[in-house]
Amino acid sequence: DLSGPTYQGRIVGTIGNPNSLAGYLATVLPLVLFAENKNYKHIILAMMIIVVILLTQSRGAMLAAGLVLFIHGIVSVKNWGKILIVVLGIALLFSFANIGRGSIWDNRNLIWSAGLKAVAARPILGYGQENFELIFPKERKMFVDSAHNIFLETAVSSGLVGLVIFLAIVFVALKRADLSVRMALLAFLIS
């Protein structure tokens, strides 16, 4: 039993959303793992971040953290430690698939399908920021305020023009950043 605020048994952050907390932590994890002057405090902090991500049950953040751990294991750690980090990363990477909450909010296929149809209907400039709920079919009787996918959300709100600009910004940022910032940006995009 977790003491403190939860949402359907999942721990939450100050915003009240487990996915927001997990996404933030997945984005911070590479900054901890790839720090230049690491010591035991970094290892403890990284383990705490991973535990909290697991407690949020956020599949996107687990995928992001697993990928970050996997890449960290390949790039940074030596010998047995490297093998352990890679195995932990792979386990975390695949553990997100085993979480089946069965919530009506987990209908990503319906949400993404509606988003793709909306992009096809208005491909150039989209529907404007924060208007995803306008394109979601009313007969579904669900309130859906976002695409739950940053790339699709950008295409729906800003059209393909906005998506190309967004991808260009991401590409430039990835190209110019050091490894820790690249991994943090990658974790953000995944989660």
Solvent accessible surface area in square Angstrom, and as a share of the most:
residue,aa,sasa,rsa
1,D,193,1.00
2,L,67,0.33
3,S,117,0.76
4,G,54,0.52
5,P,100,0.63
6,T,63,0.36
7,Y,89,0.34
8,Q,114,0.51
9,G,48,0.46
10,R,9,0.03
11,I,30,0.15
12,V,22,0.12
13,G,22,0.21
14,T,149,0.87
15,I,141,0.71
16,G,43,0.41
17,N,61,0.31
18,P,4,0.02
19,N,57,0.29
20,S,45,0.29
21,L,38,0.19
22,A,0,0.00
23,G,13,0.13
24,Y,141,0.53
25,L,23,0.11
26,A,0,0.00
27,T,34,0.20
28,V,37,0.21
29,L,0,0.00
30,P,0,0.00
31,L,83,0.41
32,V,11,0.06
33,L,15,0.07
34,F,28,0.12
35,A,28,0.21
36,E,172,0.77
37,N,131,0.67
38,K,87,0.37
39,N,71,0.36
40,Y,143,0.54
41,K,124,0.53
42,H,47,0.21
43,I,104,0.53
44,I,83,0.42
45,L,80,0.40
46,A,5,0.04
47,M,111,0.49
48,M,111,0.49
49,I,8,0.04
50,I,14,0.07
51,V,80,0.46
52,V,41,0.23
53,I,0,0.00
54,L,73,0.36
55,L,68,0.34
56,T,0,0.00
57,Q,59,0.26
58,S,5,0.03
59,R,58,0.21
60,G,27,0.26
61,A,0,0.00
62,M,2,0.01
63,L,58,0.29
64,A,0,0.00
65,A,0,0.00
66,G,0,0.00
67,L,47,0.24
68,V,1,0.00
69,L,2,0.01
70,F,60,0.25
71,I,37,0.19
72,H,7,0.03
73,G,0,0.00
74,I,86,0.44
75,V,78,0.45
76,S,40,0.26
77,V,37,0.21
78,K,147,0.62
79,N,117,0.60
80,W,203,0.71
81,G,30,0.28
82,K,72,0.30
83,I,94,0.48
84,L,120,0.60
85,I,34,0.17
86,V,28,0.16
87,V,85,0.49
88,L,73,0.36
89,G,0,0.00
90,I,68,0.34
91,A,57,0.44
92,L,6,0.03
93,L,34,0.17
94,F,130,0.54
95,S,34,0.22
96,F,52,0.22
97,A,71,0.55
98,N,128,0.66
99,I,36,0.18
100,G,72,0.69
101,R,57,0.21
102,G,76,0.73
103,S,24,0.15
104,I,107,0.54
105,W,107,0.38
106,D,35,0.18
107,N,44,0.23
108,R,56,0.20
109,N,110,0.57
110,L,50,0.25
111,I,3,0.01
112,W,95,0.33
113,S,46,0.30
114,A,10,0.08
115,G,0,0.00
116,L,115,0.57
117,K,146,0.62
118,A,7,0.05
119,V,18,0.10
120,A,79,0.61
121,A,73,0.57
122,R,126,0.46
123,P,49,0.31
124,I,112,0.57
125,L,126,0.63
126,G,5,0.05
127,Y,52,0.20
128,G,29,0.28
129,Q,125,0.56
130,E,139,0.62
131,N,42,0.22
132,F,1,0.01
133,E,73,0.33
134,L,118,0.58
135,I,30,0.15
136,F,8,0.03
137,P,44,0.27
138,K,146,0.62
139,E,135,0.60
140,R,115,0.42
141,K,181,0.77
142,M,34,0.15
143,F,124,0.52
144,V,6,0.03
145,D,72,0.37
146,S,33,0.21
147,A,0,0.00
148,H,86,0.38
149,N,52,0.27
150,I,54,0.27
151,F,74,0.31
152,L,17,0.09
153,E,40,0.18
154,T,22,0.13
155,A,5,0.04
156,V,1,0.01
157,S,8,0.05
158,S,35,0.22
159,G,0,0.00
160,L,79,0.39
161,V,71,0.41
162,G,13,0.12
163,L,32,0.16
164,V,98,0.56
165,I,98,0.50
166,F,44,0.18
167,L,78,0.39
168,A,52,0.40
169,I,108,0.55
170,V,16,0.09
171,F,129,0.54
172,V,67,0.39
173,A,41,0.32
174,L,52,0.26
175,K,137,0.58
176,R,200,0.73
177,A,23,0.18
178,D,89,0.46
179,L,62,0.31
180,S,18,0.12
181,V,72,0.41
182,R,88,0.32
183,M,17,0.07
184,A,9,0.07
185,L,40,0.20
186,L,50,0.25
187,A,0,0.00
188,F,102,0.42
189,L,23,0.11
190,I,51,0.26
191,S,53,0.34
